[in-house]
Amino acid sequence: MSGKHITDQQVRLYMEFRRTHTREAAAAKTGLSTTTGARLEADPRFPSQKQTPHGRRRPDPLAAIWDSEIVPMLEAVPGLRPITILGEMLRRHRDLPAGTRRTLERRVRIWQAIHGPERDMIFRQDHPPGKQGLSDFTTGDPLGVTIAGVLLAHRLYHFRLAFSGWQHAEVVLGGESFVALAEGLQNALWALGGAPHEHRSDSLSAAFRNLNREAAEDQTERYEALCSHYRMTPTRNNTGVAHENGSIEASHGHLRAALEQALLLRGSVDFAELALYRRFVAEVVGRANADRRRELEIERPALKSLPPRRTADFEEELVYVTRNGGFLLRRVFYTVPSRLIGHRLRARIYDDRIECLLGGELVLTLRRGRAPQGRAMRGRTIHVVDYRHVIHALRRKPQALLNLVYRDQLFPRVAFRRAWDALLAAGPPRTACRIMVGLLALAHQRGCEAELAAELEALLDAGTLPDLKALEAKFAPASSSLPHVSVALPSAGTYDALLGNDAVEVSS
């Protein structure tokens, strides 16, 4: 057809048709003219074989400096970027056109491919069923999740089987610690119902970064003991080589993407409490695992059986409850019921909680706090306070609230803090302390913390100070009177009538 170039495929078809057809028929079937057919028969080469190479359409802007200046720079420092080289060349040669960046980038790329240093390679691995499980941590901050309106700074512990892709994820509030690894790994294995032959991690470098040599060796021994309990061989990838843990590193992005999409469908990133967010993560991961049922059924028979019980996934320390109504643990002060003053407790430290045992009995569980990091925060103590532990003593000494070191942490909700600020600004401190302690006692005794906080919010928004007596009357238990019950005692003759003739015969 006039105006169009002939392709190699058209020539191939023409020659094929020409074996059994005339020139005219073969040209018509191929979409060529008879003249073109005659020309192809005279010179049967393909069009691609007849093309002559094109020369440069403009002078090479790098011809004068490529071999003499740029190549020596690349040979001396192969990692130089083209933009760096261009900046140096523009500094040396003012007349060099500034629009040569693309030409330089293309030329450097070709030079590196031919003369550059050897590059590292990734070797794809074949993962037999049940052979390997992998653990790693990834940040969850980009999700922007909030708990009751407060941004949740957290990580996600991530476990994955290399063959089937079955995975487990859970929320970690602290850093990449051994406690978080041990608890998350055991939760994953018991949810799976078996253990792989080998467990791979990323050297736990983040967990060991701030430890001295003795502590790091202790953590290593505990990690090896954890794997030994489940008869897994512990392995680690080389420090700083993330792709050696690629079977789970790559899936971090898929996990976060799945959580982001699920949050979008949910319509909100805010959760009323942390337990609801943990359940949300478990549901998202569970839906992903449902698509891997077939692969998991192949891998499950190759897994090792679990031991009869779990091993320790916590750290343990002894603490002493002082007259201050609590104990100090790792620069964090925790309040406990005053009945425990003078006792020595065994504190089991988990990632998100502290379990306190008196003897061998669990007496209470506390939310875990973490001391602030950094040189400026060194030596500072934070407080984890439950107002229920101290309110009975505060009622006897309400003025102690004014300068209490953990006063700000004592208020369970923002509404109580607002009420304290308003009372302190409106009247004498003595009155403010008395009313505030009374409000906390009311919330504890009536179990109406949330309802009382809502009532305080409404009063403060209306510009009214809380009235303790009115609130005590409002949240007082409903009075009820006992019903009057009248009991009529029957006469003895009534029983004779019920017995009938039998009673007469017995009496005779």
C-alpha positions in Angstrom: 0.0 0.0 0.0 1.3 3.4 -1.0 2.8 5.5 1.8 3.5 2.6 4.2 6.7 0.7 4.8 6.9 -3.0 4.1 7.5 -5.1 7.1 9.4 -8.3 7.5 6.2 -10.2 8.2 4.7 -9.1 4.9 7.8 -10.3 3.0 7.6 -13.6 4.8 3.9 -14.1 3.9 4.5 -13.0 0.3 7.3 -15.6 -0.2 5.1 -18.3 1.4 2.1 -17.5 -0.9 4.4 -17.3 -3.9 5.2 -21.0 -3.6 1.7 -22.0 -4.7 0.2 -18.8 -6.2 1.0 -16.4 -9.1 2.8 -13.2 -8.4 -0.5 -11.2 -8.7 -2.4 -13.5 -6.3 0.4 -13.6 -3.7 0.8 -9.8 -3.8 -3.0 -9.4 -3.4 -3.2 -11.7 -0.4 -0.3 -9.9 1.3 -1.5 -6.4 0.5 1.4 -5.5 -1.8 1.5 -4.3 -5.4 2.7 -6.5 -8.2 5.7 -4.2 -8.8 6.7 -4.6 -5.1 6.4 -8.4 -5.5 8.7 -8.4 -8.5 11.2 -6.3 -6.5 11.1 -8.7 -3.6 11.7 -11.6 -5.9 14.7 -9.9 -7.3 16.1 -9.1 -3.8 14.5 -11.4 -1.2 16.2 -9.7 1.8 14.0 -8.5 4.6 13.5 -4.7 5.0 15.3 -4.8 8.4 18.3 -6.2 6.6 18.4 -3.4 4.0 18.3 -0.5 6.5 21.5 1.5 6.7 22.6 2.8 10.2 21.9 6.4 10.8 24.7 8.7 11.8 24.6 11.5 14.3 22.3 14.4 13.4 24.2 16.9 15.6 27.8 17.1 17.0 28.5 15.1 20.1 28.6 17.6 23.0 30.8 15.2 25.1 33.3 14.3 22.5 36.0 16.6 23.8 35.7 15.6 27.5 34.3 12.0 27.5 37.6 10.1 27.2 39.9 12.6 28.7 37.9 13.7 31.8 34.6 11.7 32.4 35.9 8.2 31.9 38.8 8.7 34.3 36.4 10.0 36.9 34.1 6.9 36.5 37.1 4.6 36.7 38.3 6.2 39.9 34.9 6.5 41.5 32.4 4.2 39.8 29.6 5.3 42.1 29.5 8.9 40.8 26.0 9.9 39.7 25.6 11.6 36.3 24.2 14.7 37.8 27.3 15.1 40.0 29.6 14.6 36.9 27.5 17.1 35.0 27.8 19.7 37.7 31.6 19.3 37.8 31.9 19.5 34.0 29.8 22.7 33.9 32.1 24.2 36.5 35.2 23.3 34.4 33.7 24.1 31.0 31.5 27.2 30.9 30.7 26.7 27.2 29.2 23.1 27.8 25.5 23.1 26.9 23.4 22.7 30.0 20.9 20.4 28.0 23.4 17.5 27.9 22.1 15.8 31.0 20.1 13.1 29.2 23.0 12.4 26.9 25.4 12.1 29.8 23.0 9.9 31.8 22.6 7.5 28.8 26.3 7.4 28.1 27.2 6.8 31.8 24.6 4.0 32.0 26.1 2.3 28.9 29.6 2.7 30.2 28.7 1.1 33.6 27.0 -1.8 31.8 30.2 -2.5 29.8 33.1 -1.3 32.1 31.5 -0.9 35.5 32.1 -3.0 38.6 30.4 -6.3 39.2 27.0 -5.9 41.0 25.5 -8.0 43.7 22.9 -10.6 42.6 19.8 -12.1 44.2 19.5 -15.8 44.0 15.9 -17.1 44.0 15.4 -19.9 46.5 13.3 -23.0 46.4 11.4 -23.3 49.8 10.3 -26.9 50.6 7.1 -27.2 52.7 7.7 -26.8 56.4 11.3 -25.8 56.0 11.4 -22.1 56.9 9.5 -19.5 58.9 10.5 -15.9 59.1 10.0 -13.1 61.6 10.5 -9.4 61.3 9.1 -6.1 62.6 7.7 -3.3 60.5 6.4 0.2 61.5 2.7 0.8 61.7 2.9 4.6 62.1 2.1 5.3 58.4 -1.4 3.8 59.0 -2.2 6.8 61.2 -4.3 4.7 63.6 -5.7 6.5 66.7 -7.0 5.0 69.9 -9.7 7.2 71.4 -8.4 10.1 69.3 -4.7 9.7 70.3 -2.2 8.7 67.7 -0.9 5.2 68.3 2.9 4.8 67.8 3.4 1.1 67.2 5.0 -1.6 65.2 3.7 -4.8 63.7 5.3 -8.1 64.5 5.1 -10.2 61.3 5.6 -14.0 60.9 5.4 -15.8 57.6 5.9 -19.3 56.2 8.2 -19.2 53.2 6.4 -22.0 51.3 2.6 -21.4 51.8 2.8 -17.7 52.6 0.7 -18.2 55.8 1.2 -15.2 58.0 0.6 -13.8 61.5 0.7 -10.2 62.6 0.1 -8.5 65.9 0.5 -5.0 67.4 3.7 -4.2 69.3 3.7 -1.1 71.4 7.4 -1.0 72.2 10.5 -1.5 70.0 12.0 -4.6 68.5 12.6 -6.4 71.8 13.2 -10.0 72.6 10.0 -10.0 74.6 8.0 -8.9 71.6 9.6 -11.4 69.4 9.1 -14.3 71.8 5.4 -13.5 72.5 4.6 -12.8 68.8 6.5 -15.9 67.6 4.8 -18.2 70.1 1.3 -16.8 69.3 2.0 -17.4 65.6 3.2 -21.0 66.1 0.2 -21.9 68.4 -2.2 -20.3 66.0 -0.6 -22.3 63.1 -0.6 -25.6 65.1 3.0 -26.5 64.3 6.6 -25.2 63.9 8.8 -25.0 60.9 12.2 -26.7 60.9 14.1 -23.4 60.6 13.4 -19.9 61.9 15.0 -16.9 60.3 15.3 -13.4 61.7 17.2 -10.2 60.8 19.8 -10.6 63.5 17.6 -8.7 66.0 20.0 -5.8 65.5 17.4 -3.3 66.7 16.9 -5.2 69.9 20.6 -5.4 70.6 21.6 -1.9 69.5 21.7 -0.3 73.0 22.8 -3.4 75.0 26.2 -4.0 76.3 28.1 -7.2 75.3 27.0 -9.2 78.3 23.3 -8.3 77.9 23.4 -9.0 74.1 24.9 -12.4 74.7 22.1 -13.1 77.2 19.5 -12.1 74.7 21.2 -14.4 72.1 21.1 -17.3 74.5 17.5 -16.7 75.3 16.6 -16.6 71.6 18.5 -19.9 70.9 16.7 -21.4 73.9 13.3 -20.2 72.5 14.0 -21.9 69.1 15.3 -25.0 70.9 12.1 -25.3 72.8 10.2 -25.7 69.5 13.0 -27.7 67.9 13.6 -25.0 65.3 17.1 -24.2 63.9 17.7 -20.4 64.5 19.3 -18.6 61.4 19.9 -15.0 60.7 20.6 -13.0 57.6 23.7 -10.8 57.3 23.4 -7.5 59.0 22.2 -4.8 56.6 21.3 -7.2 53.8 17.5 -7.0 53.8 16.9 -9.0 50.7 18.3 -12.1 52.4 15.1 -12.0 54.5 13.1 -11.1 51.3 10.3 -13.7 51.8 9.0 -11.5 54.6 10.5 -8.1 53.8 8.6 -7.9 50.6 5.4 -9.0 52.3 5.6 -6.0 54.7 4.3 -3.7 52.0 1.5 -6.1 51.1 0.4 -6.3 54.8 0.4 -2.5 55.2 -1.5 -2.1 51.9 -4.1 -4.6 53.1 -4.5 -2.8 56.4 -4.8 0.6 54.6 -7.5 -0.7 52.3 -9.4 -2.2 55.2 -9.2 1.1 57.1 -10.6 2.9 54.0 -13.5 0.5 53.8 -14.1 0.9 57.6 -14.3 4.6 57.1 -12.3 5.6 60.1 -8.8 5.0 61.6 -10.0 5.6 65.1 -10.7 2.8 67.5 -12.3 3.1 70.9 -9.7 0.9 72.6 -6.5 -1.0 71.7 -8.2 -4.4 71.8 -10.5 -3.5 69.0 -7.5 -2.5 66.8 -5.8 -5.8 67.6 -8.9 -7.7 66.6 -9.1 -5.6 63.4 -5.5 -6.6 62.4 -6.2 -10.3 63.2 -9.3 -10.2 60.9 -7.4 -8.7 58.0 -4.6 -11.2 58.3 -7.2 -14.0 58.7 -8.9 -13.1 55.4 -5.5 -13.2 53.6 -4.7 -16.6 55.1 -8.1 -17.9 53.8 -6.7 -17.6 50.3 -3.7 -19.8 51.1 -5.6 -22.8 52.5 -4.6 -25.1 49.7 -0.9 -24.3 50.1 -1.2 -24.6 53.9 -2.7 -28.0 53.7 0.3 -29.1 51.7 2.7 -27.6 54.2 1.0 -28.5 57.5 2.0 -32.2 57.4 5.7 -31.2 57.1 5.6 -29.0 60.2 7.0 -30.2 63.5 4.5 -30.8 66.4 4.3 -28.3 69.2 5.7 -29.0 72.7 3.2 -29.6 75.5 3.4 -26.0 76.7 4.7 -22.6 75.8 8.1 -21.3 77.0 8.7 -18.0 78.8 7.9 -15.0 76.6 8.5 -12.4 79.3 11.3 -10.9 81.4 11.1 -11.2 85.2 12.2 -8.9 87.9 11.5 -8.6 91.7 10.0 -5.3 92.8 9.3 -3.9 96.3 6.0 -1.9 97.0 6.9 1.2 99.0 4.9 3.4 101.2 4.2 5.6 98.2 1.7 3.0 97.1 3.7 1.5 94.2 7.0 0.3 92.8 9.7 1.6 90.5 10.6 -0.6 87.5 13.0 0.6 84.7 12.4 4.3 85.5 8.6 3.9 85.5 6.6 4.2 88.7 3.5 2.0 88.9 0.7 2.3 91.5 -0.8 -0.8 93.1 -3.5 -1.4 95.7 -2.3 -0.2 99.1 -2.8 -3.7 100.5 0.4 -4.7 98.8 2.6 -2.1 100.6 5.6 -3.8 102.1 5.3 -6.9 99.9 7.9 -8.0 97.3 6.3 -8.8 93.9 7.5 -10.8 91.0 6.9 -8.6 87.9 6.6 -10.4 84.6 7.4 -7.9 81.9 5.5 -8.3 78.5 5.5 -5.9 75.6 2.2 -4.2 76.6 1.6 -5.2 80.2 3.2 -6.0 83.6 1.8 -9.1 85.5 2.4 -8.9 89.2 2.6 -12.1 91.2 2.6 -12.5 95.0 4.2 -15.8 95.7 2.8 -17.9 92.8 -0.5 -16.1 92.6 -1.3 -13.4 90.0 -2.6 -10.4 91.9 -3.0 -7.7 89.2 -2.1 -6.8 85.7 -0.8 -3.2 84.9 -0.4 -1.4 81.6 3.3 -1.2 80.7 4.9 2.2 80.6 8.2 3.1 78.9 10.7 5.7 80.1 11.5 8.5 77.6 14.6 8.0 75.6 17.3 10.5 74.7 20.0 12.3 76.6 17.7 15.2 77.6 15.2 12.7 79.2 17.9 10.7 81.0 17.0 10.2 84.7 13.4 11.2 84.3 10.7 9.0 85.7 7.2 8.6 84.3 4.2 7.3 86.1 1.5 4.7 85.3 -1.3 5.5 87.7 -4.7 4.1 88.4 -6.8 6.4 90.5 -8.7 3.5 92.0 -5.5 2.4 93.8 -5.0 5.7 95.7 -8.5 7.3 95.9 -9.2 5.9 99.4 -6.1 7.5 100.8 -6.7 10.8 98.9 -10.2 11.1 100.5 -8.5 11.3 103.9 -5.8 13.8 102.6 -7.5 15.7 99.7 -5.0 18.5 99.9 -2.2 16.1 98.8 -3.7 16.4 95.3 -2.5 19.9 94.8 1.3 19.1 94.5 1.1 15.4 93.8 4.0 14.4 91.5 1.7 12.2 89.3 -1.4 14.4 89.5 -1.7 14.8 85.8 -1.6 11.0 85.3 -4.2 10.5 88.0 -7.1 11.8 85.9 -8.6 8.9 83.9 -10.1 11.1 81.1 -9.7 14.5 79.6 -12.9 15.7 81.2 -11.6 15.2 84.7 -8.4 17.2 83.8 -10.6 20.0 82.4 -12.7 20.0 85.6 -9.6 20.3 87.7 -8.2 23.3 85.7 -11.6 25.0 85.9 -12.0 24.4 89.7 -8.5 25.6 90.4 -9.0 28.8 88.3 -12.4 29.6 89.9 -11.7 29.1 93.6 -9.3 28.4 96.4 -7.0 25.3 95.9 -8.5 23.7 99.1 -12.0 23.7 97.6 -10.7 22.5 94.2 -8.9 19.6 95.8 -11.9 18.6 97.9 -14.3 18.6 94.9 -11.9 16.9 92.6 -11.2 14.1 95.0 -14.9 13.7 95.5 -15.5 13.4 91.8 -12.8 10.7 91.5 -14.3 8.9 94.4 -17.8 9.1 92.9 -16.5 7.6 89.6 -14.9 4.7 91.5 -17.7 3.9 93.9 -20.5 4.1 91.4 -18.6 2.7 88.5 -19.7 5.6 86.3 -16.4 7.0 85.0 -17.6 7.4 81.4 -21.0 8.7 82.3 -19.5 11.2 84.8 -17.0 12.3 82.2 -19.7 13.1 79.7 -21.7 15.0 82.4 -18.5 17.0 83.2 -17.9 17.8 79.5 -21.5 19.1 79.2 -21.2 21.3 82.3 -17.8 22.8 81.3 -19.0 23.4 77.8 -21.9 25.3 79.2 -19.6 27.4 81.4 -20.8 25.8 84.7 -18.6 24.4 87.4 -19.3 20.9 88.6 -21.5 20.7 91.8 -20.3 17.7 93.8 -23.5 17.2 95.8 -25.7 17.5 92.7 -23.6 14.9 90.9 -23.6 12.6 93.8 -27.4 12.8 93.9 -27.6 12.2 90.2 -25.4 9.2 90.2 -26.7 7.8 93.5 -28.3 4.3 93.3 -32.1 4.4 92.8 -33.9 4.1 96.1 -36.4 1.1 96.3 -38.8 0.2 99.0 -39.5 -3.4 100.0 -43.0 -4.6 99.2 -45.4 -5.4 102.1 -46.1 -9.1 102.2 -49.1 -10.3 104.2 -48.9 -14.0 105.3 -52.2 -15.6 106.5 -51.6 -18.7 108.6 -54.2 -21.5 108.0 -56.0 -23.2 110.9 -55.1 -26.8 112.0 -58.6 -28.0 110.8 -57.6 -27.3 107.2 -55.0 -30.0 107.3 -57.7 -32.5 108.7 -59.9 -31.8 105.7 -57.0 -32.5 103.3 -56.2 -35.9 105.0 -59.9 -37.0 104.7 -60.9 -40.5 105.9 -57.4 -41.7 106.4 -57.0 -39.2 109.2 -60.2 -40.5 110.9 -59.1 -44.2 110.7 -55.6 -43.4 112.2 -57.2 -41.5 115.1 -59.6 -44.3 115.9 
